[in-house]
């Protein structure tokens, strides 16, 4: 993919916000190319673009449910 194509990618398809930890994980995952040539990675049975996978991992790592407040 050349630089002009990279500029027009939606954010979820890019890999500009991927941590080194996620890059290490990605290197061990099954991968394939989307029909337009972009990389997808299979994590726990689902296919993700790099930034989307980073978001999934961030939610898994940092999500903390709040107590339900029935008064609202």
N, C-alpha and C positions, 0 to 999 in steps of 0.2 A: 504494500500500500504506500502510495507516495504522500507527500506533505499536503497537497491540495485535497486529497480524499480525506485525510485525517481531520482537516478543519471542518468538514461537513458532517462528521459523525455525531449522532446524538450522544450525550454524556454517558448514558448507561453502556454504550458500546466501547468506550475508550478504556484505556488502562492507566490514565494519568493520576488517579487517586488510589492506586493499589499499594498497600504496604509491602515491605520486604517479606514479612511473615506470610502474606497472601501469595506473593510471587513464588515463594518456596513451596507452598501448598499446590499452586497451579502447576508447577513443574512435575508434580507427581500424579496429577489427575488425568483421566482420559480426555482427549481433546478432539475437536473436529472443526471443520470450517463451515461457516454459514454460507448459503449459496452465493453471497456476494464476496466471499473470501475472508470474512472476519472470523476470528477465533472464538470458539465457544468451549467451555469446560464443564465436565460432568461432575457435579458434587452432590452426593447422596441421592442419586437418581434423577436429578434435574440439570438442565443445561443452562449455563450462565455466561454472560459477557463478563470481562474482568471487573469493571466498576460495580456491576450488579452483584457479583459474588462478594466483593469487598463489603458492600452494604449488608448483605445477608449475614456475613460473618460478624460484622459490627453489632448488628441487632442481637445475634445469638450471644455475643460476649457481654453486651452492656445493658440489655433490656432488663428492667426491674419493674414488675407490676406494682401499681399503687393499690392501696386499700380501697375497696368499694365504699362509697359514701351514699347511702340511700336517702340522705336529707336533700340532696341536690335535685 
